[in-house]
């Protein structure tokens, strides 16, 4: 299960984030890999995390998966960024609110994923940040893109029966959390440097998911193989996407990054087909395409509305999937909802009228190290 990228005030921007990106690039040799290829690797990693999480549903439930994903991601982020706990009341409130959003979008994403194909749950969840982007814009064309996305979601959720309706409503709840994650990650990123805000928000999100996770699967959490699997899901959904996206954001504009990221629902559907043998009906495939096209339309519209030279904005330095992810970072659900850690299931940019920053994880989500993002 994170999440969105604007053209200014990037979340996670700062000397610490830039230094981390530089170390990762030099240590892993990412500088020789084309930016689109890095983005592709990051998105595939996020969706593999979601698919593997769904495979684990036979052993542990969505709430326990959420707890493991957020818990392991928070642990890695806290060790990496080592944020200060000396926060004023307003900052602490913003971090807590972001943590609630990360936990909410991740658990809703996994709950929806248990009732519908991964690609469908991810695409419906994307409606949240997409709606924020479209409604924040003053362009009439962007409102039409929102209508197209709504029609796409209707096609995606048209499965008939109570189970289909329940899954759709849960996915829409994920969209609400994901949409609230956008302004919250921007607010936290403005007051806390690097990925420190995401790390603290992920830790609070872990506390929020603790009661449900323990109630659902306290016994299974004592099994080493389950913990190892959960750690793998967290890293696939957070660490790998965050590293790839940090390097990509150093080289491409916010518009190019957003367009690339808008392809994530299609990648999610393809990964689910290969790993889980999940197929989409023609109506669902048409709905997925409609949402992807609407997302790209909003992104390109925000670029055209940007006053200035008419060129793409400069590459965003040091931003990633977190407020950190999603805060991935999905905090995609599954990006989790989600994010670097916290990455949400996917993400779309916020138009220039309300610029934000893609948290460094979705899960984001996600996702600095989102996706649930988590894209949970």
ABEGO torsion letter per residue (X at the ends): XXBBBBABGBBGBEAAAAAAAAAAAAAAGAAABBAAAAAAAAAAAAAAAAAAAAAAAAABBAAAAAAAAAAAAAAAAAAAAGBBABBBAAAAAAAAAAAAAAAAAAAAAAAAAAABBAAAAAAAAAAAAAAAAAAABABAAAAAAAAAAAAAAAAAABAEEAAAAAAAAAAAAAAAAAAAAAAAAAAAAAABBEAAAAAAAAAAAAAAAAAAAAAAAAAAAABAAAAAAAAAAAAAAAAAAAAAAAAAAAABBAAAAAAAAAAAAAAAAAAAAAAAGBBBBAAAAAAAAAAAAAAAAAAAAAAAABBEAGBBBBBBBGBBBBABEXXOOOBBBXXXBXXEBGBBABBBBBBAABBBBBBAXXXOEXXXXXOXXXXX
